[in-house]
């Protein structure tokens, strides 16, 4: 096994609504979907967003399009209209997940 960044095998989209952030990860090649399911657990995602997400993180598998959607609650310091942090809201949050190291076969 070797380590690669999620961004090396998948792309992501993210967004926000109120105090909820979501990150969708889609493998560049469908054959890596099961690998991403194995590596991107809720526990690992919680660790990646430690200190930023204060609520629950739910993982939704979307096998029809080979995607994984993570929905994060209490994730945006009250939401865009309440937070003093005007930048790092939902739109840029997928970069954090894409920077994670995962193990892939040689």
C-alpha positions, -999 to 999 in steps of 0.1 A, spaced: 0 0 0 11 36 -6 -3 69 6 -18 95 -17 -39 126 -12 -76 123 -18 -72 150 -44 -50 127 -64 -79 103 -71 -110 124 -65 -125 158 -69 -148 176 -45 -175 202 -42 -187 219 -11 -213 243 1 -230 258 30 -265 266 43 -267 283 76 -245 265 101 -243 234 79 -214 226 56 -214 197 31 -185 182 11 -191 159 -18 -162 136 -30 -164 119 -64 -136 97 -76 -120 106 -109 -122 69 -118 -152 49 -106 -130 20 -97 -118 40 -67 -152 45 -52 -150 14 -29 -115 25 -18 -128 60 -9 -157 44 10 -132 24 30 -108 53 37 -132 82 42 -149 72 74 -169 96 96 -142 92 122 -114 103 99 -134 132 86 -141 143 122 -104 143 128 -97 163 96 -122 190 107 -113 189 144 -119 222 160 -141 234 131 -171 211 133 -188 212 167 -218 190 157 -225 157 141 -210 146 108 -232 123 86 -219 103 56 -242 97 27 -232 72 1 -245 79 -34 -237 47 -54 -256 58 -85 -231 85 -92 -202 70 -72 -200 98 -47 -198 103 -9 -215 133 7 -205 145 42 -229 168 59 -215 186 89 -236 203 115 -226 233 137 -198 237 113 -197 273 103 -196 292 136 -233 300 134 -234 306 97 -222 333 73 -245 360 87 -235 353 123 -198 344 121 -169 368 123 -150 345 99 -160 358 65 -139 335 44 -135 298 52 -172 288 50 -186 259 31 -174 269 -4 -137 261 4 -141 233 30 -136 205 4 -99 214 2 -95 201 38 -109 167 29 -90 166 -4 -57 171 15 -62 139 36 -38 111 31 -53 77 22 -38 43 15 -42 29 -20 -28 -3 -35 6 0 -52 
